Amino acid sequence: MPRAVVASPLLRARQTAQPVVGRAGLDVATDERLLDRDYGQWTGADREKVVAQWGSVDNAPGAKPPAAVRDRAVRP
């Protein structure tokens, strides 16, 4: 039986955790470090089109750099 359930603060992540916490009698704890990478204006865009225009998703203006995601995830 789990002692804790931690999810991203995004609604879909909290909803996914609900069956587990419901059976375990727990609440979902949230942690911002689990948030998805922010692609800015490119969120939901066709990846192939973004890559064709910018060479990679990492080069697209407004996309959060991978290092920023890593730094957020590993901060104490």
PDB file of N, CA, C and O in Angstrom:
ATOM      1  N   MET A   1       0.848  -1.177   0.000  1.00  0.00           N
ATOM      2  CA  MET A   1       0.000   0.000   0.000  1.00  0.00           C
ATOM      3  C   MET A   1       0.889   1.234   0.000  1.00  0.00           C
ATOM      4  O   MET A   1       1.831   1.299   0.790  1.00  0.00           O
ATOM      5  N   PRO A   2       0.626   2.217  -0.858  1.00  0.00           N
ATOM      6  CA  PRO A   2       1.460   3.421  -0.896  1.00  0.00           C
ATOM      7  C   PRO A   2       1.302   4.261   0.361  1.00  0.00           C
ATOM      8  O   PRO A   2       0.244   4.279   0.990  1.00  0.00           O
ATOM      9  N   ARG A   3       2.364   4.947   0.706  1.00  0.00           N
ATOM     10  CA  ARG A   3       2.341   5.866   1.846  1.00  0.00           C
ATOM     11  C   ARG A   3       2.102   7.297   1.400  1.00  0.00           C
ATOM     12  O   ARG A   3       1.632   8.129   2.175  1.00  0.00           O
ATOM     13  N   ALA A   4       2.429   7.576   0.145  1.00  0.00           N
ATOM     14  CA  ALA A   4       2.246   8.916  -0.404  1.00  0.00           C
ATOM     15  C   ALA A   4       2.110   8.807  -1.917  1.00  0.00           C
ATOM     16  O   ALA A   4       2.669   7.905  -2.540  1.00  0.00           O
ATOM     17  N   VAL A   5       1.365   9.734  -2.492  1.00  0.00           N
ATOM     18  CA  VAL A   5       1.233   9.820  -3.943  1.00  0.00           C
ATOM     19  C   VAL A   5       1.514  11.274  -4.319  1.00  0.00           C
ATOM     20  O   VAL A   5       0.867  12.198  -3.825  1.00  0.00           O
ATOM     21  N   VAL A   6       2.491  11.450  -5.203  1.00  0.00           N
ATOM     22  CA  VAL A   6       2.902  12.787  -5.610  1.00  0.00           C
ATOM     23  C   VAL A   6       2.705  12.905  -7.118  1.00  0.00           C
ATOM     24  O   VAL A   6       3.090  12.012  -7.873  1.00  0.00           O
ATOM     25  N   ALA A   7       2.110  14.001  -7.544  1.00  0.00           N
ATOM     26  CA  ALA A   7       1.835  14.225  -8.961  1.00  0.00           C
ATOM     27  C   ALA A   7       2.164  15.669  -9.316  1.00  0.00           C
ATOM     28  O   ALA A   7       2.330  16.524  -8.446  1.00  0.00           O
ATOM     29  N   SER A   8       2.253  15.910 -10.601  1.00  0.00           N
ATOM     30  CA  SER A   8       2.359  17.269 -11.113  1.00  0.00           C
ATOM     31  C   SER A   8       1.099  18.028 -10.712  1.00  0.00           C
ATOM     32  O   SER A   8       0.056  17.406 -10.514  1.00  0.00           O
ATOM     33  N   PRO A   9       1.163  19.341 -10.586  1.00  0.00           N
ATOM     34  CA  PRO A   9      -0.051  20.098 -10.274  1.00  0.00           C
ATOM     35  C   PRO A   9      -1.058  20.168 -11.417  1.00  0.00           C
ATOM     36  O   PRO A   9      -2.163  20.678 -11.233  1.00  0.00           O
ATOM     37  N   LEU A  10      -0.695  19.664 -12.590  1.00  0.00           N
ATOM     38  CA  LEU A  10      -1.630  19.684 -13.707  1.00  0.00           C
ATOM     39  C   LEU A  10      -2.850  18.816 -13.390  1.00  0.00           C
ATOM     40  O   LEU A  10      -2.728  17.751 -12.785  1.00  0.00           O
ATOM     41  N   LEU A  11      -4.009  19.281 -13.802  1.00  0.00           N
ATOM     42  CA  LEU A  11      -5.256  18.579 -13.529  1.00  0.00           C
ATOM     43  C   LEU A  11      -5.211  17.138 -14.001  1.00  0.00           C
ATOM     44  O   LEU A  11      -5.628  16.240 -13.270  1.00  0.00           O
ATOM     45  N   ARG A  12      -4.712  16.893 -15.214  1.00  0.00           N
ATOM     46  CA  ARG A  12      -4.697  15.531 -15.741  1.00  0.00           C
ATOM     47  C   ARG A  12      -3.847  14.599 -14.882  1.00  0.00           C
ATOM     48  O   ARG A  12      -4.174  13.420 -14.746  1.00  0.00           O
ATOM     49  N   ALA A  13      -2.759  15.110 -14.299  1.00  0.00           N
ATOM     50  CA  ALA A  13      -1.901  14.284 -13.447  1.00  0.00           C
ATOM     51  C   ALA A  13      -2.605  13.973 -12.121  1.00  0.00           C
ATOM     52  O   ALA A  13      -2.548  12.848 -11.623  1.00  0.00           O
ATOM     53  N   ARG A  14      -3.262  14.978 -11.566  1.00  0.00           N
ATOM     54  CA  ARG A  14      -3.994  14.749 -10.316  1.00  0.00           C
ATOM     55  C   ARG A  14      -5.155  13.788 -10.526  1.00  0.00           C
ATOM     56  O   ARG A  14      -5.440  12.960  -9.660  1.00  0.00           O
ATOM     57  N   GLN A  15      -5.832  13.890 -11.675  1.00  0.00           N
ATOM     58  CA  GLN A  15      -6.932  12.978 -11.975  1.00  0.00           C
ATOM     59  C   GLN A  15      -6.422  11.549 -12.156  1.00  0.00           C
ATOM     60  O   GLN A  15      -7.079  10.596 -11.737  1.00  0.00           O
ATOM     61  N   THR A  16      -5.272  11.404 -12.769  1.00  0.00           N
ATOM     62  CA  THR A  16      -4.689  10.075 -12.958  1.00  0.00           C
ATOM     63  C   THR A  16      -4.368   9.431 -11.610  1.00  0.00           C
ATOM     64  O   THR A  16      -4.493   8.215 -11.458  1.00  0.00           O
ATOM     65  N   ALA A  17      -3.963  10.225 -10.649  1.00  0.00           N
ATOM     66  CA  ALA A  17      -3.604   9.701  -9.328  1.00  0.00           C
ATOM     67  C   ALA A  17      -4.820   9.344  -8.475  1.00  0.00           C
ATOM     68  O   ALA A  17      -4.687   8.607  -7.498  1.00  0.00           O
ATOM     69  N   GLN A  18      -5.983   9.845  -8.821  1.00  0.00           N
ATOM     70  CA  GLN A  18      -7.170   9.659  -7.974  1.00  0.00           C
ATOM     71  C   GLN A  18      -7.511   8.204  -7.647  1.00  0.00           C
ATOM     72  O   GLN A  18      -7.798   7.915  -6.485  1.00  0.00           O
ATOM     73  N   PRO A  19      -7.497   7.277  -8.599  1.00  0.00           N
ATOM     74  CA  PRO A  19      -7.830   5.890  -8.233  1.00  0.00           C
ATOM     75  C   PRO A  19      -6.893   5.313  -7.171  1.00  0.00           C
ATOM     76  O   PRO A  19      -7.319   4.548  -6.306  1.00  0.00           O
ATOM     77  N   VAL A  20      -5.630   5.684  -7.244  1.00  0.00           N
ATOM     78  CA  VAL A  20      -4.658   5.172  -6.267  1.00  0.00           C
ATOM     79  C   VAL A  20      -4.911   5.772  -4.894  1.00  0.00           C
ATOM     80  O   VAL A  20      -4.990   5.053  -3.898  1.00  0.00           O
ATOM     81  N   VAL A  21      -5.039   7.103  -4.846  1.00  0.00           N
ATOM     82  CA  VAL A  21      -5.240   7.731  -3.544  1.00  0.00           C
ATOM     83  C   VAL A  21      -6.595   7.359  -2.950  1.00  0.00           C
ATOM     84  O   VAL A  21      -6.741   7.263  -1.732  1.00  0.00           O
ATOM     85  N   GLY A  22      -7.576   7.153  -3.812  1.00  0.00           N
ATOM     86  CA  GLY A  22      -8.886   6.744  -3.317  1.00  0.00           C
ATOM     87  C   GLY A  22      -8.841   5.408  -2.595  1.00  0.00           C
ATOM     88  O   GLY A  22      -9.441   5.250  -1.532  1.00  0.00           O
ATOM     89  N   ARG A  23      -8.136   4.458  -3.167  1.00  0.00           N
ATOM     90  CA  ARG A  23      -8.015   3.132  -2.537  1.00  0.00           C
ATOM     91  C   ARG A  23      -7.125   3.162  -1.315  1.00  0.00           C
ATOM     92  O   ARG A  23      -7.334   2.400  -0.371  1.00  0.00           O
ATOM     93  N   ALA A  24      -6.132   4.037  -1.325  1.00  0.00           N
ATOM     94  CA  ALA A  24      -5.173   4.086  -0.218  1.00  0.00           C
ATOM     95  C   ALA A  24      -5.625   5.020   0.905  1.00  0.00           C
ATOM     96  O   ALA A  24      -5.014   5.049   1.973  1.00  0.00           O
ATOM     97  N   GLY A  25      -6.693   5.782   0.666  1.00  0.00           N
ATOM     98  CA  GLY A  25      -7.156   6.716   1.689  1.00  0.00           C
ATOM     99  C   GLY A  25      -6.200   7.888   1.886  1.00  0.00           C
ATOM    100  O   GLY A  25      -6.060   8.405   2.995  1.00  0.00           O
ATOM    101  N   LEU A  26      -5.549   8.299   0.809  1.00  0.00           N
ATOM    102  CA  LEU A  26      -4.579   9.391   0.866  1.00  0.00           C
ATOM    103  C   LEU A  26      -5.061  10.583   0.055  1.00  0.00           C
ATOM    104  O   LEU A  26      -6.071  10.500  -0.645  1.00  0.00           O
ATOM    105  N   ASP A  27      -4.344  11.677   0.150  1.00  0.00           N
ATOM    106  CA  ASP A  27      -4.539  12.831  -0.712  1.00  0.00           C
ATOM    107  C   ASP A  27      -3.388  12.869  -1.700  1.00  0.00           C
ATOM    108  O   ASP A  27      -2.311  12.340  -1.427  1.00  0.00           O
ATOM    109  N   VAL A  28      -3.613  13.490  -2.837  1.00  0.00           N
ATOM    110  CA  VAL A  28      -2.545  13.673  -3.812  1.00  0.00           C
ATOM    111  C   VAL A  28      -1.714  14.876  -3.396  1.00  0.00           C
ATOM    112  O   VAL A  28      -2.239  15.979  -3.247  1.00  0.00           O
ATOM    113  N   ALA A  29      -0.427  14.665  -3.211  1.00  0.00           N
ATOM    114  CA  ALA A  29       0.498  15.774  -2.993  1.00  0.00           C
ATOM    115  C   ALA A  29       0.986  16.220  -4.368  1.00  0.00           C
ATOM    116  O   ALA A  29       1.177  15.389  -5.255  1.00  0.00           O
ATOM    117  N   THR A  30       1.186  17.511  -4.550  1.00  0.00           N
ATOM    118  CA  THR A  30       1.675  17.990  -5.840  1.00  0.00           C
ATOM    119  C   THR A  30       3.071  18.568  -5.677  1.00  0.00           C
ATOM    120  O   THR A  30       3.454  19.044  -4.608  1.00  0.00           O
ATOM    121  N   ASP A  31       3.816  18.512  -6.771  1.00  0.00           N
ATOM    122  CA  ASP A  31       5.184  19.022  -6.775  1.00  0.00           C
ATOM    123  C   ASP A  31       5.447  19.665  -8.131  1.00  0.00           C
ATOM    124  O   ASP A  31       5.366  18.995  -9.160  1.00  0.00           O
ATOM    125  N   GLU A  32       5.760  20.952  -8.139  1.00  0.00           N
ATOM    126  CA  GLU A  32       6.007  21.682  -9.387  1.00  0.00           C
ATOM    127  C   GLU A  32       7.163  21.105 -10.196  1.00  0.00           C
ATOM    128  O   GLU A  32       7.223  21.284 -11.412  1.00  0.00           O
ATOM    129  N   ARG A  33       8.072  20.418  -9.528  1.00  0.00           N
ATOM    130  CA  ARG A  33       9.216  19.856 -10.244  1.00  0.00           C
ATOM    131  C   ARG A  33       8.784  18.780 -11.238  1.00  0.00           C
ATOM    132  O   ARG A  33       9.562  18.389 -12.108  1.00  0.00           O
ATOM    133  N   LEU A  34       7.561  18.307 -11.113  1.00  0.00           N
ATOM    134  CA  LEU A  34       7.051  17.277 -12.021  1.00  0.00           C
ATOM    135  C   LEU A  34       6.304  17.854 -13.222  1.00  0.00           C
ATOM    136  O   LEU A  34       5.785  17.102 -14.047  1.00  0.00           O
ATOM    137  N   LEU A  35       6.247  19.177 -13.327  1.00  0.00           N
ATOM    138  CA  LEU A  35       5.568  19.794 -14.469  1.00  0.00           C
ATOM    139  C   LEU A  35       6.256  19.429 -15.780  1.00  0.00           C
ATOM    140  O   LEU A  35       7.465  19.200 -15.825  1.00  0.00           O
ATOM    141  N   ASP A  36       5.460  19.380 -16.841  1.00  0.00           N
ATOM    142  CA  ASP A  36       5.984  19.135 -18.177  1.00  0.00           C
ATOM    143  C   ASP A  36       6.865  20.289 -18.625  1.00  0.00           C
ATOM    144  O   ASP A  36       6.855  21.368 -18.031  1.00  0.00           O
ATOM    145  N   ARG A  37       7.610  20.048 -19.659  1.00  0.00           N
ATOM    146  CA  ARG A  37       8.401  21.110 -20.276  1.00  0.00           C
ATOM    147  C   ARG A  37       7.451  22.094 -20.954  1.00  0.00           C
ATOM    148  O   ARG A  37       6.503  21.683 -21.624  1.00  0.00           O
ATOM    149  N   ASP A  38       7.701  23.379 -20.784  1.00  0.00           N
ATOM    150  CA  ASP A  38       6.864  24.406 -21.399  1.00  0.00           C
ATOM    151  C   ASP A  38       7.419  24.739 -22.778  1.00  0.00           C
ATOM    152  O   ASP A  38       8.557  25.193 -22.904  1.00  0.00           O
ATOM    153  N   TYR A  39       6.608  24.512 -23.811  1.00  0.00           N
ATOM    154  CA  TYR A  39       7.021  24.797 -25.178  1.00  0.00           C
ATOM    155  C   TYR A  39       6.508  26.151 -25.661  1.00  0.00           C
ATOM    156  O   TYR A  39       6.619  26.474 -26.844  1.00  0.00           O
ATOM    157  N   GLY A  40       5.947  26.941 -24.748  1.00  0.00           N
ATOM    158  CA  GLY A  40       5.473  28.287 -25.097  1.00  0.00           C
ATOM    159  C   GLY A  40       4.473  28.247 -26.228  1.00  0.00           C
ATOM    160  O   GLY A  40       3.551  27.431 -26.221  1.00  0.00           O
ATOM    161  N   GLN A  41       4.647  29.120 -27.199  1.00  0.00           N
ATOM    162  CA  GLN A  41       3.700  29.214 -28.313  1.00  0.00           C
ATOM    163  C   GLN A  41       3.680  27.957 -29.172  1.00  0.00           C
ATOM    164  O   GLN A  41       2.787  27.795 -30.004  1.00  0.00           O
ATOM    165  N   TRP A  42       4.645  27.068 -28.986  1.00  0.00           N
ATOM    166  CA  TRP A  42       4.734  25.860 -29.811  1.00  0.00           C
ATOM    167  C   TRP A  42       3.977  24.688 -29.176  1.00  0.00           C
ATOM    168  O   TRP A  42       3.915  23.610 -29.767  1.00  0.00           O
ATOM    169  N   THR A  43       3.410  24.878 -28.001  1.00  0.00           N
ATOM    170  CA  THR A  43       2.636  23.819 -27.361  1.00  0.00           C
ATOM    171  C   THR A  43       1.499  23.390 -28.282  1.00  0.00           C
ATOM    172  O   THR A  43       0.699  24.215 -28.723  1.00  0.00           O
ATOM    173  N   GLY A  44       1.435  22.111 -28.562  1.00  0.00           N
ATOM    174  CA  GLY A  44       0.388  21.562 -29.424  1.00  0.00           C
ATOM    175  C   GLY A  44       0.690  21.655 -30.906  1.00  0.00           C
ATOM    176  O   GLY A  44      -0.062  21.129 -31.726  1.00  0.00           O
ATOM    177  N   ALA A  45       1.785  22.319 -31.261  1.00  0.00           N
ATOM    178  CA  ALA A  45       2.147  22.450 -32.680  1.00  0.00           C
ATOM    179  C   ALA A  45       2.683  21.116 -33.205  1.00  0.00           C
ATOM    180  O   ALA A  45       3.160  20.279 -32.438  1.00  0.00           O
ATOM    181  N   ASP A  46       2.599  20.941 -34.480  1.00  0.00           N
ATOM    182  CA  ASP A  46       3.148  19.760 -35.128  1.00  0.00           C
ATOM    183  C   ASP A  46       4.666  19.781 -34.992  1.00  0.00           C
ATOM    184  O   ASP A  46       5.327  20.693 -35.489  1.00  0.00           O
ATOM    185  N   ARG A  47       5.213  18.782 -34.321  1.00  0.00           N
ATOM    186  CA  ARG A  47       6.653  18.733 -34.051  1.00  0.00           C
ATOM    187  C   ARG A  47       7.473  18.825 -35.335  1.00  0.00           C
ATOM    188  O   ARG A  47       8.470  19.546 -35.387  1.00  0.00           O
ATOM    189  N   GLU A  48       7.058  18.102 -36.361  1.00  0.00           N
ATOM    190  CA  GLU A  48       7.812  18.104 -37.618  1.00  0.00           C
ATOM    191  C   GLU A  48       7.884  19.500 -38.227  1.00  0.00           C
ATOM    192  O   GLU A  48       8.909  19.880 -38.794  1.00  0.00           O
ATOM    193  N   LYS A  49       6.803  20.262 -38.112  1.00  0.00           N
ATOM    194  CA  LYS A  49       6.800  21.628 -38.647  1.00  0.00           C
ATOM    195  C   LYS A  49       7.727  22.539 -37.847  1.00  0.00           C
ATOM    196  O   LYS A  49       8.429  23.374 -38.418  1.00  0.00           O
ATOM    197  N   VAL A  50       7.728  22.377 -36.519  1.00  0.00           N
ATOM    198  CA  VAL A  50       8.619  23.185 -35.684  1.00  0.00           C
ATOM    199  C   VAL A  50      10.070  22.854 -36.005  1.00  0.00           C
ATOM    200  O   VAL A  50      10.896  23.756 -36.142  1.00  0.00           O
ATOM    201  N   VAL A  51      10.383  21.579 -36.125  1.00  0.00           N
ATOM    202  CA  VAL A  51      11.750  21.160 -36.449  1.00  0.00           C
ATOM    203  C   VAL A  51      12.143  21.651 -37.834  1.00  0.00           C
ATOM    204  O   VAL A  51      13.280  22.081 -38.028  1.00  0.00           O
ATOM    205  N   ALA A  52      11.231  21.599 -38.805  1.00  0.00           N
ATOM    206  CA  ALA A  52      11.528  22.080 -40.158  1.00  0.00           C
ATOM    207  C   ALA A  52      11.844  23.575 -40.143  1.00  0.00           C
ATOM    208  O   ALA A  52      12.706  24.040 -40.889  1.00  0.00           O
ATOM    209  N   GLN A  53      11.144  24.323 -39.293  1.00  0.00           N
ATOM    210  CA  GLN A  53      11.351  25.766 -39.252  1.00  0.00           C
ATOM    211  C   GLN A  53      12.580  26.163 -38.439  1.00  0.00           C
ATOM    212  O   GLN A  53      13.301  27.082 -38.828  1.00  0.00           O
ATOM    213  N   TRP A  54      12.830  25.486 -37.317  1.00  0.00           N
ATOM    214  CA  TRP A  54      13.863  25.926 -36.375  1.00  0.00           C
ATOM    215  C   TRP A  54      15.045  24.964 -36.235  1.00  0.00           C
ATOM    216  O   TRP A  54      16.000  25.272 -35.522  1.00  0.00           O
ATOM    217  N   GLY A  55      14.999  23.821 -36.893  1.00  0.00           N
ATOM    218  CA  GLY A  55      16.096  22.859 -36.798  1.00  0.00           C
ATOM    219  C   GLY A  55      15.932  21.872 -35.659  1.00  0.00           C
ATOM    220  O   GLY A  55      16.394  20.735 -35.754  1.00  0.00           O
ATOM    221  N   SER A  56      15.287  22.284 -34.592  1.00  0.00           N
ATOM    222  CA  SER A  56      14.936  21.404 -33.472  1.00  0.00           C
ATOM    223  C   SER A  56      13.939  22.138 -32.597  1.00  0.00           C
ATOM    224  O   SER A  56      13.812  23.360 -32.678  1.00  0.00           O
ATOM    225  N   VAL A  57      13.246  21.408 -31.776  1.00  0.00           N
ATOM    226  CA  VAL A  57      12.305  22.031 -30.843  1.00  0.00           C
ATOM    227  C   VAL A  57      13.074  22.914 -29.864  1.00  0.00           C
ATOM    228  O   VAL A  57      12.572  23.955 -29.440  1.00  0.00           O
ATOM    229  N   ASP A  58      14.281  22.504 -29.506  1.00  0.00           N
ATOM    230  CA  ASP A  58      15.089  23.279 -28.562  1.00  0.00           C
ATOM    231  C   ASP A  58      15.428  24.665 -29.084  1.00  0.00           C
ATOM    232  O   ASP A  58      15.636  25.581 -28.288  1.00  0.00           O
ATOM    233  N   ASN A  59      15.489  24.844 -30.393  1.00  0.00           N
ATOM    234  CA  ASN A  59      15.824  26.138 -30.985  1.00  0.00           C
ATOM    235  C   ASN A  59      14.616  27.054 -31.176  1.00  0.00           C
ATOM    236  O   ASN A  59      14.782  28.239 -31.464  1.00  0.00           O
ATOM    237  N   ALA A  60      13.417  26.526 -31.021  1.00  0.00           N
ATOM    238  CA  ALA A  60      12.209  27.321 -31.245  1.00  0.00           C
ATOM    239  C   ALA A  60      12.102  28.404 -30.172  1.00  0.00           C
ATOM    240  O   ALA A  60      12.212  28.100 -28.984  1.00  0.00           O
ATOM    241  N   PRO A  61      11.892  29.654 -30.566  1.00  0.00           N
ATOM    242  CA  PRO A  61      11.792  30.735 -29.585  1.00  0.00           C
ATOM    243  C   PRO A  61      10.650  30.503 -28.601  1.00  0.00           C
ATOM    244  O   PRO A  61       9.531  30.172 -28.992  1.00  0.00           O
ATOM    245  N   GLY A  62      10.951  30.680 -27.333  1.00  0.00           N
ATOM    246  CA  GLY A  62       9.933  30.528 -26.299  1.00  0.00           C
ATOM    247  C   GLY A  62       9.869  29.150 -25.680  1.00  0.00           C
ATOM    248  O   GLY A  62       9.225  28.976 -24.646  1.00  0.00           O
ATOM    249  N   ALA A  63      10.522  28.158 -26.284  1.00  0.00           N
ATOM    250  CA  ALA A  63      10.540  26.816 -25.691  1.00  0.00           C
ATOM    251  C   ALA A  63      11.502  26.818 -24.513  1.00  0.00           C
ATOM    252  O   ALA A  63      12.628  27.305 -24.618  1.00  0.00           O
ATOM    253  N   LYS A  64      11.052  26.271 -23.395  1.00  0.00           N
ATOM    254  CA  LYS A  64      11.903  26.217 -22.213  1.00  0.00           C
ATOM    255  C   LYS A  64      13.097  25.321 -22.501  1.00  0.00           C
ATOM    256  O   LYS A  64      12.924  24.195 -22.967  1.00  0.00           O
ATOM    257  N   PRO A  65      14.299  25.800 -22.232  1.00  0.00           N
ATOM    258  CA  PRO A  65      15.488  24.991 -22.512  1.00  0.00           C
ATOM    259  C   PRO A  65      15.519  23.716 -21.656  1.00  0.00           C
ATOM    260  O   PRO A  65      15.076  23.730 -20.508  1.00  0.00           O
ATOM    261  N   PRO A  66      16.036  22.626 -22.208  1.00  0.00           N
ATOM    262  CA  PRO A  66      16.127  21.385 -21.430  1.00  0.00           C
ATOM    263  C   PRO A  66      16.867  21.576 -20.106  1.00  0.00           C
ATOM    264  O   PRO A  66      16.509  20.948 -19.110  1.00  0.00           O
ATOM    265  N   ALA A  67      17.881  22.422 -20.078  1.00  0.00           N
ATOM    266  CA  ALA A  67      18.629  22.645 -18.834  1.00  0.00           C
ATOM    267  C   ALA A  67      17.739  23.250 -17.749  1.00  0.00           C
ATOM    268  O   ALA A  67      17.904  22.934 -16.571  1.00  0.00           O
ATOM    269  N   ALA A  68      16.809  24.105 -18.126  1.00  0.00           N
ATOM    270  CA  ALA A  68      15.899  24.706 -17.146  1.00  0.00           C
ATOM    271  C   ALA A  68      14.980  23.645 -16.549  1.00  0.00           C
ATOM    272  O   ALA A  68      14.675  23.680 -15.357  1.00  0.00           O
ATOM    273  N   VAL A  69      14.545  22.715 -17.369  1.00  0.00           N
ATOM    274  CA  VAL A  69      13.693  21.624 -16.888  1.00  0.00           C
ATOM    275  C   VAL A  69      14.494  20.743 -15.933  1.00  0.00           C
ATOM    276  O   VAL A  69      14.005  20.373 -14.865  1.00  0.00           O
ATOM    277  N   ARG A  70      15.720  20.412 -16.317  1.00  0.00           N
ATOM    278  CA  ARG A  70      16.587  19.587 -15.474  1.00  0.00           C
ATOM    279  C   ARG A  70      16.842  20.281 -14.134  1.00  0.00           C
ATOM    280  O   ARG A  70      16.730  19.663 -13.076  1.00  0.00           O
ATOM    281  N   ASP A  71      17.184  21.566 -14.190  1.00  0.00           N
ATOM    282  CA  ASP A  71      17.478  22.302 -12.970  1.00  0.00           C
ATOM    283  C   ASP A  71      16.274  22.349 -12.031  1.00  0.00           C
ATOM    284  O   ASP A  71      16.425  22.228 -10.816  1.00  0.00           O
ATOM    285  N   ARG A  72      15.093  22.524 -12.590  1.00  0.00           N
ATOM    286  CA  ARG A  72      13.877  22.533 -11.780  1.00  0.00           C
ATOM    287  C   ARG A  72      13.641  21.178 -11.138  1.00  0.00           C
ATOM    288  O   ARG A  72      13.249  21.099  -9.974  1.00  0.00           O
ATOM    289  N   ALA A  73      13.874  20.129 -11.879  1.00  0.00           N
ATOM    290  CA  ALA A  73      13.593  18.780 -11.402  1.00  0.00           C
ATOM    291  C   ALA A  73      14.554  18.328 -10.302  1.00  0.00           C
ATOM    292  O   ALA A  73      14.183  17.523  -9.449  1.00  0.00           O
ATOM    293  N   VAL A  74      15.759  18.832 -10.318  1.00  0.00           N
ATOM    294  CA  VAL A  74      16.750  18.357  -9.353  1.00  0.00           C
ATOM    295  C   VAL A  74      17.017  19.340  -8.213  1.00  0.00           C
ATOM    296  O   VAL A  74      17.857  19.072  -7.354  1.00  0.00           O
ATOM    297  N   ARG A  75      16.320  20.463  -8.194  1.00  0.00           N
ATOM    298  CA  ARG A  75      16.550  21.407  -7.089  1.00  0.00           C
ATOM    299  C   ARG A  75      16.096  20.759  -5.776  1.00  0.00           C
ATOM    300  O   ARG A  75      15.164  19.955  -5.751  1.00  0.00           O
ATOM    301  N   PRO A  76      16.767  21.125  -4.705  1.00  0.00           N
ATOM    302  CA  PRO A  76      16.430  20.503  -3.395  1.00  0.00           C
ATOM    303  C   PRO A  76      15.064  20.910  -2.876  1.00  0.00           C
ATOM    304  O   PRO A  76      14.655  20.470  -1.801  1.00  0.00           O
TER     305      PRO A  76
END
